[in-house]
Amino acid sequence: MRTKHVIFLILQVCIILSSCTKKEEEFESKGLILGADLALCACCGSYIIELDNDGKAYRFMELPEDSNLDLSQDSIKVNLNWNFDRECASITYINIEKIEKE
């Protein structure tokens, strides 16, 4: 009888442990919003962001409506999902799909 209880307990522990899953990352990238692009050129006038410390500056025009980020602050660390938008005079623009302050 005791052996059945031990086997049952081990089975319950295995079921509980197998049901635990690691939460998947919600965001594909990390970034640093550096601020507004104040240069005077045909492709300027957006915001500058560096993604995943690759040293390259990207530009974006707007944030998603539910972002609640204040772009008037300097150097905001963020987590984000994005996709490529376009190139303009060797400046890469991205669309930000989802973003939150780190």
C-alpha positions in Angstrom: 0.0 0.0 0.0 2.8 2.4 0.8 4.5 1.8 -2.5 1.3 2.9 -4.3 1.3 6.2 -2.3 5.0 6.9 -3.2 4.3 6.2 -6.9 1.3 8.4 -6.8 3.2 11.2 -5.1 6.1 10.9 -7.7 3.5 10.9 -10.5 1.9 14.1 -9.2 5.3 15.9 -8.8 6.2 14.9 -12.4 2.9 16.3 -13.7 3.3 19.5 -11.8 6.8 20.1 -13.0 6.0 19.3 -16.6 3.2 21.8 -16.6 5.6 24.7 -15.7 6.8 26.6 -18.7 9.2 29.4 -19.1 7.5 32.7 -20.1 8.5 33.7 -23.6 10.0 37.0 -24.2 7.5 39.6 -25.3 10.0 41.8 -27.1 12.5 40.9 -29.8 14.9 43.9 -29.2 16.3 46.3 -26.7 17.0 49.9 -27.7 18.0 53.4 -26.5 15.9 56.3 -27.8 18.4 59.1 -28.1 15.9 61.9 -28.9 14.7 64.0 -31.8 16.6 64.3 -35.0 17.0 68.0 -35.4 19.1 68.0 -38.5 17.9 69.9 -41.5 17.8 67.4 -44.4 15.2 65.9 -46.7 15.0 62.7 -44.6 15.3 64.2 -41.1 12.8 65.3 -38.5 12.1 62.0 -36.8 13.4 60.3 -33.6 16.7 58.5 -33.3 17.0 55.0 -31.7 19.9 52.6 -31.3 18.9 48.9 -31.3 20.7 46.1 -29.4 23.9 48.1 -29.1 24.8 47.5 -32.8 26.1 51.0 -33.0 23.8 52.0 -35.9 21.3 54.8 -35.4 17.8 54.1 -36.8 14.9 56.5 -37.2 11.2 56.2 -36.4 8.4 58.7 -37.0 5.9 57.7 -34.2 5.2 55.4 -31.4 2.2 53.1 -31.0 -0.8 54.8 -29.4 -0.6 52.8 -26.2 3.1 53.4 -25.5 2.8 56.1 -22.9 6.4 57.2 -23.4 7.5 60.8 -23.1 9.9 61.5 -26.0 11.0 64.8 -24.6 13.2 62.9 -22.2 16.8 62.1 -23.1 18.1 58.6 -23.5 15.2 56.3 -22.8 16.0 52.6 -22.5 13.2 50.5 -24.1 12.2 47.0 -25.1 10.5 46.8 -28.5 9.2 44.9 -31.5 9.8 46.6 -34.8 10.1 46.0 -38.5 11.9 47.7 -41.4 10.1 50.7 -43.0 12.3 52.3 -45.6 15.7 53.7 -46.5 16.1 57.4 -47.3 19.5 58.8 -48.1 21.3 56.0 -46.2 19.0 56.6 -43.2 17.1 53.5 -42.1 13.6 54.0 -40.8 11.7 51.4 -38.7 8.1 51.0 -37.6 7.7 50.3 -33.9 4.9 47.8 -33.3 5.2 47.5 -29.5 7.3 49.3 -27.0 7.8 49.8 -23.3 10.2 51.5 -21.0 12.9 49.1 -19.7 
